[in-house]
């Protein structure tokens, strides 16, 4: 007995469209971006350096879309490969963000204006979010040696921006023993939804660095979420240090039962 299965062109197109939507979930006009929301987090960025980041893009429209390369702000330059996307074609937005030394330490947001000839939405805006830190060359020679162990982190709070529920992100908190005696790590605990992937060495000699690598899971409720990591050591000044992790968890689409309700 011979069975014949017919897979129509329309069915094949639906499979292709579904795959593309998953690959480029954030869409503005006819252009899809391989990011989850208008904000994408790049993690720690050092003052005085240029951050290079690439975002995959796709033309969902029926006509070619051209992109204008060049400076889009005082700090950001965007170029495209290719400069013109044919219908159904994918490419790359190449973003260079100059992290000037005048930027304050901590979370910063850089607006990226994407200029196109897309009739639905000629100007598209996405935002690069990062945590501005001092690089090693800036901090070298600035260690303050005390007569006791001292645990000094490069940052005490991390903002992971916007993530889709169910996704995870990994972040590294770096610290230095700025004392003149060995720093002993006694205990490290993460709150619910935050696990310790890689704890530092139990003993950190004077002037040496250590790192706490954590994994943040976005299971649970929607909206603004907070995680904490508690680090205990023999630092007599700060024997218990709490590291904060914050961000917003959202879903890709409204519920079928309540399509008019928007989850943040």
N, C-alpha and C positions, 0 to 999 in steps of 0.2 A: 504494500500500500504506500502510495506516494503522497506526502503532505507538502503543500506549497504555502509558504508564508509570504505575504505581500507587505512590504514596508514602504509606504507611500512617501513621496518627496515632501509632502506637508508634515508628516510625522518626523521625518529626518530633520526638517528645518526647526521643529519645536525642540528637538533634542539639542541642536546646535545653539539655539537661542537660550535655552536653560543653562547650558554650560557657560555661555558668555556672560549671562547675568550674574552667575556665581563668581566668575573671574573678575568682573567689573561691577561690583555691587552699588557703587555711588555714581549716580548719573546726573549731569546737568545739561539740559537741552539734548542734543544728539551725541554728546561725548560721555563715555563711561570711564571711570577711574578705578584702578585696582586698590582702593582704600575703602574703609567702612563708613566714613562720614566726611564732612567738609574739613575736619581736623585730623591730621595724622601726626603721631608722636615719633620723634627720632631719638629720644633719650637724652643723655648728657652731651652737651656741646661746649667746647672750650673757647673762651674769649681770645680774640686775636687770630682765630683760624677761620677757614671757609668750610662750611658743611656742604658736602656733595650728596645729593639724594636724587634717585630716579623713581618716577611713578609711571607705570604702564597705563596707556590710554587706548580707547577704542571708538571708532566711528560707527554708531548705531543707525545713522541716517541713511538717506538714499542719494545724497549728493556729496561730492568731495568737500572736506573741511580743511581750510588752511589756518595755520597758527603763526602768530607774529613773535619772533624771537627777540631777545634783548632784555635790558633792564626794565623791571616792572616796579621797582622801588629803589630807595637809596641803598638797601642792603641785599636785594634779591635780584638775580638774573635767571631767566628761564630760556632754554633752547629746546628744540624739538627734533626728533628723529623718527620718521621723516617730517618735513615742514608741512606737508599736505597729506592728509589721510583720505584714501578712497573709501567708498562705502564698504563696510565690513572689514576694513583694515585696522590693524593695531600698530601702535607706536610707543614712544617713550617721551615723557616730559622730563628734561634734565634740569634740576634745580640747584643753584649755587647760592647759599646764604652766607654772607660775610658777617661773622660774629664780632663786631667791633668791640674794642676794650671798654668803651663807655657804657656798654649794656650792663645793667645791674645783675648781680648773681641771682639765681632762682629761675622760676618758670617764665619763659618769654614766648610770644606768639608773633609769627611773621606772616603777613598777608601776601598771598601769591595771586596776582591777577593774570588770568589766562585770556588773551585776546584772540578771537577767531572770527570767521565769517559765517558762523552758524546762525541762521536766521531766527531760530527759536530762542537762543541765548548767546549773543555775541561775546559778552563778558562773563567769565566764570571765575569764582573766587573760592580758593581753598586756603587752609591755614596750616603752617608748619609750627608745631609745638615742641619745644625742647627745654631742657634744664641747663642754664648757663653756669659753667663752673670755671675755676682757674685751672689751667693745665699745669703739668709738672714743672715746666720751665719757669712758670711764674711763681710757683710756691717753693721751688728749690732754694735752700739757704735761709728760709724763713721759719724753720722749726724753732719752737720755743721750748728748750729743754728745762724741765722742772726737776725737782729732787724726788719726784714720785712718778708712777706711770700715768700717762694722760692719753685718753682715747678721743681723737678729734676726727669727725666724719667730714667728707667733702660736701655732703648735703644731708639734711635731716628730714626732708620731705620730698616726695616724688609724685608728680601728677601724670597719670597715664592717659589723660584726655578722654576720648570716647571709644568704647569698645562694645562690640556686639555680644549679647548674652551667650555664654558657652565658650567664648574664646579666652585664652590665657596670654599673659605677657610675663617676660622674665626681666628682672632689673637687678643691677649690682650697686650696692652701697659700699663705697671705699672709705677706709679710715687709716689714720697714721698714729703710731705711738710717739707722741711728742714729749714724752718724759725721759728720764735718765735711768729708769729701771724697767724690767720686763713687764709687759702688759699681759695679764692672764685673763682669758675669756672664761667666765664661769658658766654662763647659760645664755641661750638664744631661743626665743619662742616667737612664733608668728600667730596672729589672731586667726579666726575662722576665715577660710578663703585665701590664706597666705601661708605657703609652706617654704621651708628653708631648703633650697636645692644644694647649696654648697656652703657650709660654715667655714670660718677662717681657722687657721692654726690656733691651737689652744694657747700658745705662748707667742707673743709678738715682741721681738727685741726693740730697744730704743731706736727711733728713726726709721723703723720698718713699717711697711704697709700691710694691711689685711683687707679682706673683702667678704661681704655677706651677700650671697646670691639668693634672691627670693623669686618665687613663682606666684603670680597673682591670678586667681581664678575668678571668673565673672558669673558663676552660678548664683542663683538666689533672686533677690528683688531687682527691679529696675530703678533707674535714677542715680543720684549721687551716692557713691559708696566709699567707705573708708576701711583701710586695713592698717594694722600696726605690727611692728616688730620690736620686741623688748630684748635689749642686749645688756647683760650684767657682766661686770668685770671688776678687777681690783683697783680701778681708778678711784682714788679717795674723794676726788672732787665731784665726779659724776659716776657713781657706781652702777646706776641704772639709767640707760638711755633709751628713749622711745623714738623709733623712726616711723614717720607717717607716710601712708600711700593713699592717694585719693584719685577719683575719676568718676566718670558717668557711664553707666551701662544702659544700652538701648537695644531694641529689637529692630529687625530689618523691615518689618511690615506690620500694619495693624492686625488685630485678631479678626478672624473670619466672623466670630460671633458679634464683634463690635467694631466694624470697619471705620467708623468715624472717630474712634478714640485713638489718640496719639500717645505712645509711651516715649518718654524722654530717654 
